[in-house]
Amino acid sequence: MAAKPFHLAWFLQGSSVQAWGEQWTGHIGTSWQQPDLFLDMARSLERACFDYILLEDSSYVGESFGGSTEIYLKNAIAVPRQDPSVVAALMTQVTSKIGIVPTFGTYAYHPYLLARLVATLDQVSGGRIGWNAVTGSSDFAAMNFGMQGMPEHDTRYDMADEYMDVVRKLWGSWEPGAIVADRQNGILVDHTKVHGVNFQGKYFSTRGPLNSGPAPQGQPVIAQAGGSPRGRKFAAAHAETIVVNAKGVEAMRAYREDVHKHMKAAGRDPSQCKVLFLINPIIGDTEADALERKKQRQCLADRHIEQRLAHFGKVTNIDFGQFDLDKPLPDHVTTNGHQLNLEQFRAMAKGRSIRQTMASFNAVDLSIELCGTCESVAARMGEVMAEVGGDGFLFSMPNVNRRTLAEIEDGLIPALQDRGLVRKAYEHKHFRDNLLAF
């Protein structure tokens, strides 16, 4: 019996400069403003027939460690960040099949502006755009947009539910066939097929219709990363692909089953949403070579505990610099940011100090351990996906370089293709159709 194929995507950190100073990164510290590396990456992953590239983003300079921006700026931790819409647009112009999924926060864009921007990207890409819909988590980010801080965690999702309703109405304000381009009668658009929205909700209002015209896909593919119980309900209601960092096969399977339960409750067919699990494979010419590379990577992470805590604090809104790192994290500490991350940290702690917990908080493996030759890693990916039930993997290599891309495109992907585990060619023209092809 032939193996069931699964989907592949890549979770791309928002700037190539964060890899500066590491091996195989060239002069990225001075050349990062021109996104040549990311454009090469888009070409490479399209040759490898990946479903999509997700461009992660944040809209502020971190200062969640010691109340200072120093550690973030000195070490290029999530800064600089270029606008993902620009990078996404450039990626679409050097590719023709792969999906491109920029991140935009619902707190940062009025629904009309977001709907128009994403529809335009879908047009210029020929129907290959997705939107990673995030509600935001940082008060610093909120302040950059004139807010006092972020709304409470679950309230943000209530607002995002309404936001999704608005943008869908805006994308739907142009009926299929509205553009007739009738030269003989001098009619470009059939005005009877373009409608106002006139939305007035609790949080948002807009008149519409969009003036950008229709998106080739009707609307973009919606990506989400709901981890908390409220986030999962939101993802189940709206997402067509979900990003998950679940630890181990049982947790992966449980997450997928839980999301499917929520999707059915929302009246959706679970097959219409692909759940992809984060992985960080380490590939060597031999098993011993791969293990040595993993050891080196873990040693590097262990030498940068404060930097890792700074990054962790950025997503959880916790200033770990205020605590004694050689004592446990106080029980009273909570977050209005990424709740699942803090939950996983506490589960790992078991009475240990913050420093010890972060050291054991695996910086190398994500959902599962993948370390070995191309053949052994491909085999393990197939085994895990068979146990979980689907739907694929999202590569999250911390600092991308061209060597890593070559190992994936020319090493791992052929090994997966030979096993019938991933596609060898795109089935369709549009992103959504490829995502739902199997």
LOLUMTOR-829066 format. One line per 2 residues: number of its first residue (from 1); for each residue z, x, y of C-alpha. Coordinates in pm, whole numbers, always signed. Layout:
BEGIN
NUM	Z X Y | ...
//
This chain:
BEGIN
1	+0 +0 +0 | -104 +143 +338
3	+170 +226 +586 | +205 -6 +884
5	+106 +178 +1205 | +347 +200 +1495
7	+314 +252 +1869 | +373 +567 +2074
9	+459 +609 +2441 | +611 +875 +2666
11	+909 +839 +2901 | +818 +1076 +3182
13	+1082 +1212 +3417 | +972 +1141 +3772
15	+894 +1496 +3888 | +760 +1804 +3716
17	+970 +2032 +3939 | +1289 +1970 +3742
19	+1157 +2204 +3473 | +1137 +2497 +3714
21	+1292 +2822 +3591 | +1247 +2734 +3224
23	+1004 +2900 +2987 | +639 +2796 +2989
25	+658 +2623 +3326 | +462 +2879 +3528
27	+510 +2848 +3904 | +606 +2481 +3897
29	+869 +2542 +4165 | +594 +2598 +4422
31	+306 +2394 +4275 | +483 +2067 +4187
33	+357 +1875 +4491 | +13 +1855 +4334
35	+54 +1658 +4009 | -191 +1864 +3803
37	+56 +1890 +3514 | +103 +1515 +3501
39	-272 +1455 +3517 | -323 +1702 +3231
41	-50 +1515 +3047 | -225 +1180 +3095
43	-549 +1323 +2956 | -365 +1482 +2662
45	-174 +1168 +2564 | -489 +958 +2592
47	-665 +1194 +2353 | -366 +1140 +2124
49	-410 +759 +2161 | -64 +689 +2305
51	-11 +332 +2422 | +138 +425 +2757
53	+317 +666 +2987 | +626 +529 +3162
55	+701 +700 +3495 | +1076 +703 +3551
57	+1197 +695 +3911 | +1495 +692 +4144
59	+1493 +645 +4520 | +1782 +861 +4641
61	+1927 +1211 +4628 | +2225 +1218 +4395
63	+2574 +1292 +4525 | +2778 +1153 +4238
65	+2937 +1485 +4144 | +3206 +1614 +4375
67	+3079 +1385 +4649 | +2803 +1635 +4729
69	+2426 +1664 +4697 | +2456 +2038 +4623
71	+2437 +2040 +4243 | +2146 +1794 +4248
73	+1938 +1981 +4504 | +2020 +2329 +4372
75	+1923 +2241 +4016 | +1643 +1987 +4080
77	+1836 +1705 +3909 | +1613 +1400 +3966
79	+1494 +1540 +4301 | +1238 +1573 +4451
81	+1088 +1242 +4340 | +740 +1143 +4454
83	+642 +780 +4487 | +544 +661 +4138
85	+269 +432 +4265 | +75 +730 +4399
87	+116 +936 +4082 | +27 +631 +3869
89	-288 +569 +4072 | -398 +930 +4028
91	-332 +911 +3652 | -553 +605 +3621
93	-844 +795 +3773 | -847 +1071 +3510
95	-809 +836 +3211 | -982 +524 +3081
97	-774 +381 +2795 | -403 +470 +2814
99	-154 +238 +2986 | +29 +368 +3295
101	+371 +216 +3370 | +536 +309 +3702
103	+897 +211 +3775 | +975 -16 +4070
105	+1320 -154 +4155 | +1353 -523 +4234
107	+1605 -431 +4505 | +1354 -207 +4687
109	+1042 -425 +4705 | +996 -776 +4834
111	+832 -976 +4553 | +509 -1020 +4752
113	+480 -646 +4819 | +548 -563 +4453
115	+305 -822 +4320 | +30 -699 +4553
117	+93 -332 +4475 | +93 -379 +4099
119	-210 -610 +4103 | -398 -344 +4301
121	-301 -76 +4049 | -419 -301 +3767
123	-752 -343 +3946 | -818 +25 +4011
125	-718 +112 +3653 | -943 -149 +3493
127	-650 -344 +3347 | -419 -65 +3229
129	-107 -104 +3440 | +245 -195 +3340
131	+558 -231 +3548 | +893 -90 +3440
133	+1113 -355 +3602 | +1456 -218 +3696
135	+1732 -392 +3887 | +1882 -72 +4028
137	+2225 +72 +3966 | +2322 +304 +4252
139	+2495 +211 +4576 | +2333 +519 +4732
141	+1989 +377 +4652 | +2088 +39 +4791
143	+2203 +198 +5116 | +1864 +362 +5159
145	+1723 +10 +5189 | +1981 -118 +5437
147	+2217 -277 +5186 | +2593 -221 +5170
149	+2571 -147 +4801 | +2434 -290 +4478
151	+2527 -645 +4379 | +2749 -684 +4074
153	+2583 -589 +3745 | +2515 -936 +3601
155	+2426 -1079 +3944 | +2148 -822 +3970
157	+1995 -967 +3656 | +2032 -1324 +3788
159	+1839 -1209 +4095 | +1582 -1034 +3877
161	+1522 -1352 +3674 | +1423 -1529 +3995
163	+1223 -1224 +4105 | +1016 -1242 +3786
165	+949 -1610 +3850 | +819 -1529 +4200
167	+589 -1242 +4106 | +443 -1434 +3812
169	+359 -1723 +4044 | +196 -1478 +4285
171	-11 -1314 +4010 | -108 -1664 +3898
173	-214 -1773 +4247 | -571 -1675 +4154
175	-710 -1876 +3866 | -944 -1712 +3614
177	-1298 -1737 +3745 | -1192 -1761 +4110
179	-1429 -1481 +4204 | -1780 -1614 +4151
181	-1979 -1359 +4358 | -2263 -1609 +4404
183	-2512 -1427 +4625 | -2764 -1708 +4631
185	-2519 -1957 +4779 | -2316 -1700 +4971
187	-1986 -1765 +4794 | -1760 -1478 +4686
189	-1446 -1678 +4601 | -1410 -2038 +4487
191	-1138 -2150 +4726 | -1032 -2433 +4496
193	-908 -2174 +4245 | -677 -1986 +4484
195	-341 -2150 +4551 | -37 -2109 +4769
197	+295 -2038 +4601 | +543 -2169 +4859
199	+841 -2040 +4664 | +1189 -2101 +4803
201	+1464 -1980 +4573 | +1827 -1877 +4592
203	+1745 -1511 +4656 | +1375 -1487 +4744
205	+1105 -1680 +4923 | +734 -1628 +4976
207	+431 -1829 +5081 | +137 -1675 +4896
209	-127 -1665 +4762 | -179 -1294 +4705
211	-457 -1159 +4924 | -536 -873 +4683
213	-726 -1088 +4439 | -657 -1126 +4066
215	-531 -857 +3829 | -769 -785 +3538
217	-491 -850 +3285 | -373 -1161 +3470
219	-44 -982 +3520 | +79 -633 +3427
221	+259 -547 +3105 | +632 -576 +3174
223	+853 -292 +3047 | +1232 -299 +3049
225	+1532 -102 +2925 | +1804 -360 +2882
227	+2109 -206 +2714 | +2400 -426 +2821
229	+2434 -780 +2681 | +2300 -927 +3008
231	+2025 -666 +3021 | +1915 -754 +2669
233	+1884 -1122 +2759 | +1671 -1030 +3060
235	+1451 -799 +2855 | +1412 -1062 +2583
237	+1306 -1320 +2839 | +1051 -1108 +3024
239	+957 -776 +2863 | +653 -696 +2653
241	+786 -353 +2566 | +1149 -237 +2567
243	+1284 +117 +2594 | +1589 +180 +2373
245	+1822 +473 +2305 | +2010 +347 +2002
247	+2198 +605 +1796 | +2089 +603 +1433
249	+1877 +382 +1210 | +2136 +105 +1175
251	+2185 +77 +1550 | +1807 +78 +1603
253	+1757 -203 +1354 | +2050 -401 +1497
255	+1917 -372 +1852 | +1570 -491 +1751
257	+1712 -783 +1556 | +1936 -879 +1850
259	+1647 -874 +2096 | +1437 -1083 +1857
261	+1721 -1337 +1837 | +1731 -1359 +2218
263	+1351 -1388 +2235 | +1350 -1681 +1994
265	+1625 -1847 +2199 | +1402 -1805 +2505
267	+1110 -1965 +2320 | +918 -1641 +2278
269	+742 -1496 +1975 | +915 -1161 +1891
271	+581 -1009 +1793 | +483 -1025 +2160
273	+732 -752 +2256 | +726 -397 +2122
275	+1065 -221 +2099 | +1023 +157 +2128
277	+1305 +400 +2050 | +1363 +722 +2243
279	+1303 +1046 +2054 | +1297 +1415 +2139
281	+1130 +1595 +1845 | +1169 +1969 +1806
283	+872 +2120 +1626 | +839 +2465 +1471
285	+591 +2651 +1255 | +857 +2646 +983
287	+1178 +2453 +926 | +1377 +2765 +1014
289	+1179 +2811 +1334 | +1245 +2451 +1437
291	+1619 +2482 +1366 | +1635 +2800 +1576
293	+1460 +2622 +1863 | +1707 +2335 +1836
295	+1999 +2575 +1840 | +1863 +2743 +2152
297	+1815 +2410 +2324 | +2169 +2300 +2241
299	+2314 +2630 +2360 | +2129 +2587 +2689
301	+2274 +2236 +2726 | +2625 +2363 +2648
303	+2599 +2617 +2932 | +2517 +2340 +3180
305	+2793 +2086 +3117 | +2852 +2024 +3489
307	+2481 +1965 +3550 | +2471 +1721 +3260
309	+2777 +1541 +3394 | +2614 +1527 +3736
311	+2308 +1361 +3586 | +2523 +1130 +3373
313	+2725 +1039 +3680 | +2406 +957 +3867
315	+2314 +681 +3621 | +2668 +551 +3573
317	+2786 +578 +3937 | +3086 +784 +3824
319	+3188 +1101 +4007 | +3302 +1317 +3717
321	+3372 +1594 +3966 | +3686 +1411 +4080
323	+3845 +1443 +3736 | +3997 +1733 +3546
325	+3715 +1801 +3302 | +3962 +1935 +3046
327	+4136 +1597 +3021 | +4007 +1266 +2880
329	+3822 +1023 +3106 | +4083 +780 +3246
331	+4082 +436 +3082 | +4050 +255 +3416
333	+3706 +400 +3491 | +3432 +135 +3483
335	+3074 +120 +3606 | +2847 -111 +3797
337	+2562 +110 +3677 | +2431 +169 +3325
339	+2701 +15 +3108 | +2560 +118 +2771
341	+2569 +486 +2870 | +2940 +469 +2953
343	+3006 +270 +2636 | +2836 +538 +2425
345	+3031 +813 +2607 | +3365 +644 +2536
347	+3269 +590 +2173 | +3207 +963 +2140
349	+3524 +1068 +2321 | +3794 +967 +2069
351	+4068 +1120 +2284 | +3878 +1439 +2367
353	+3838 +1583 +2714 | +3543 +1504 +2938
355	+3405 +1853 +2883 | +3441 +1832 +2503
357	+3287 +1485 +2496 | +2985 +1587 +2699
359	+2941 +1893 +2478 | +2928 +1667 +2172
361	+2722 +1402 +2353 | +2403 +1519 +2188
363	+2167 +1664 +2446 | +1891 +1719 +2194
365	+1865 +1424 +1954 | +1820 +1076 +2097
367	+1783 +776 +1865 | +1738 +998 +1558
369	+1726 +1367 +1472 | +1371 +1499 +1449
371	+1355 +1870 +1385 | +1109 +2051 +1161
373	+743 +2116 +1106 | +474 +1871 +1217
375	+452 +1746 +859 | +823 +1692 +806
377	+876 +1531 +1147 | +583 +1295 +1091
379	+719 +1201 +749 | +1064 +1130 +893
381	+920 +915 +1173 | +740 +708 +913
383	+1055 +669 +701 | +1267 +562 +999
385	+1014 +312 +1127 | +988 +157 +780
387	+1369 +119 +771 | +1394 -19 +1125
389	+1098 -254 +1088 | +907 -146 +1404
391	+774 -110 +1662 | +741 +256 +1759
393	+875 +557 +1946 | +901 +664 +2307
395	+897 +1041 +2350 | +1154 +1163 +2602
397	+1115 +1540 +2624 | +1346 +1654 +2905
399	+1118 +1899 +3083 | +749 +1871 +3007
401	+522 +2174 +2989 | +171 +2230 +2856
403	+301 +2403 +2542 | +499 +2092 +2448
405	+197 +1871 +2510 | -18 +2088 +2282
407	+243 +2073 +2005 | +237 +1694 +2020
409	-137 +1634 +2069 | -269 +1902 +1835
411	+18 +1925 +1588 | +232 +1615 +1541
413	-25 +1345 +1617 | -279 +1461 +1354
415	+4 +1469 +1099 | +95 +1110 +1190
417	-270 +999 +1187 | -330 +1153 +846
419	-49 +932 +714 | -199 +621 +875
421	+112 +585 +1093 | -57 +577 +1436
423	-398 +481 +1569 | -695 +718 +1580
425	-879 +521 +1849 | -798 +250 +2101
427	-887 -99 +1986 | -934 -263 +2325
429	-1010 -213 +2693 | -687 -350 +2840
431	-333 -214 +2800 | -173 -540 +2682
433	-437 -591 +2414 | -380 -240 +2276
435	-3 -290 +2281 | -35 -613 +2081
437	-311 -490 +1850 | -58 -436 +1567
//
